[in-house]
Amino acid sequence: MAAATTAQFEIHSHAVQYVMPDGTVLAEVTFPTVDDGAVDINHTFVYESLRGQGIAGKLLEQAAQELEETGRKAHLSCSYAVRWFEKHPERANLVT
């Protein structure tokens, strides 16, 4: 999908999104606040035509960095996030 090359990652306090310039969200991971200093990584989505390209992993890496920088911890209710953190034990300190 050539158009996806113009998309950019946007980091928010509650989500990381892969977004086209027109605002179309192609992929996202959401992590709403559930407690003081804790979020729930509850949803990961990648547009079907972009799956298998490592975008979900990049979303989780950006989310982990955002949590680390803001001193927050994560509950994991998203099955993809559970698997990602299992594969990245160096980020285990971010999981409650």
C-alpha positions as CSV (number, residue, x, y, z in Angstrom):
1,M,0.0,0.0,0.0
2,A,2.1,2.9,-1.3
3,A,-0.1,5.6,0.4
4,A,0.8,4.2,3.8
5,T,4.3,5.5,3.4
6,T,3.0,9.0,4.1
7,A,1.4,7.9,7.4
8,Q,3.1,8.9,10.7
9,F,3.0,7.6,14.2
10,E,1.3,10.0,16.7
11,I,1.8,9.5,20.4
12,H,-0.9,10.5,22.8
13,S,-1.2,10.1,26.6
14,H,-3.9,7.3,26.0
15,A,-2.9,5.9,22.5
16,V,-0.4,5.5,19.8
17,Q,-1.8,5.8,16.3
18,Y,-0.4,5.3,12.8
19,V,-2.3,8.1,10.9
20,M,-2.5,9.4,7.4
21,P,-2.3,13.2,6.8
22,D,-6.1,13.3,6.3
23,G,-6.6,11.9,9.8
24,T,-7.4,8.3,8.8
25,V,-6.2,6.0,11.5
26,L,-4.5,3.0,9.9
27,A,-3.4,1.3,13.1
28,E,-3.5,2.0,16.8
29,V,-2.9,0.8,20.3
30,T,-5.1,2.3,23.1
31,F,-4.3,2.5,26.8
32,P,-6.8,4.5,28.8
33,T,-6.0,5.4,32.4
34,V,-7.5,3.0,34.9
35,D,-5.7,4.1,38.1
36,D,-3.3,6.7,39.3
37,G,-0.2,5.9,37.4
38,A,-1.7,2.9,35.6
39,V,-3.2,2.3,32.2
40,D,-4.9,-0.7,30.5
41,I,-3.5,-1.6,27.1
42,N,-6.8,-2.8,25.9
43,H,-6.8,-2.7,22.1
44,T,-4.4,-3.1,19.2
45,F,-5.7,-2.7,15.6
46,V,-3.9,-2.7,12.3
47,Y,-5.7,-2.1,9.0
48,E,-5.9,-5.4,7.2
49,S,-3.7,-4.5,4.2
50,L,-0.9,-3.4,6.5
51,R,-0.8,-6.6,8.7
52,G,2.3,-8.6,8.8
53,Q,4.6,-5.6,8.4
54,G,5.6,-5.1,12.0
55,I,3.4,-2.1,12.6
56,A,1.7,-3.5,15.7
57,G,5.1,-4.1,17.2
58,K,6.1,-0.6,16.5
59,L,2.9,0.7,18.1
60,L,3.6,-1.3,21.3
61,E,7.3,-0.1,21.3
62,Q,6.1,3.5,21.1
63,A,3.5,2.8,23.8
64,A,6.1,1.2,26.1
65,Q,8.4,4.2,25.6
66,E,5.5,6.6,26.4
67,L,4.7,4.7,29.6
68,E,8.4,4.6,30.6
69,E,8.8,8.4,30.0
70,T,5.7,9.2,32.0
71,G,6.3,6.8,34.9
72,R,3.2,4.7,34.3
73,K,2.6,1.0,34.5
74,A,0.3,-1.1,32.3
75,H,-2.4,-3.7,32.9
76,L,-2.7,-5.9,29.8
77,S,-6.2,-6.9,28.6
78,C,-5.2,-6.9,24.9
79,S,-4.0,-10.4,23.8
80,Y,-1.5,-8.9,21.4
81,A,0.0,-6.7,24.1
82,V,0.3,-9.8,26.4
83,R,2.3,-11.6,23.7
84,W,4.4,-8.5,22.9
85,F,5.5,-8.1,26.5
86,E,6.2,-11.8,26.8
87,K,8.6,-11.4,23.8
88,H,10.2,-8.2,25.4
89,P,11.2,-9.2,28.9
90,E,13.3,-6.0,29.1
91,R,10.0,-4.1,29.3
92,A,8.5,-6.3,32.1
93,N,9.0,-3.5,34.6
94,L,6.2,-1.7,32.9
95,V,3.6,-4.4,33.6
96,T,1.5,-4.5,36.8
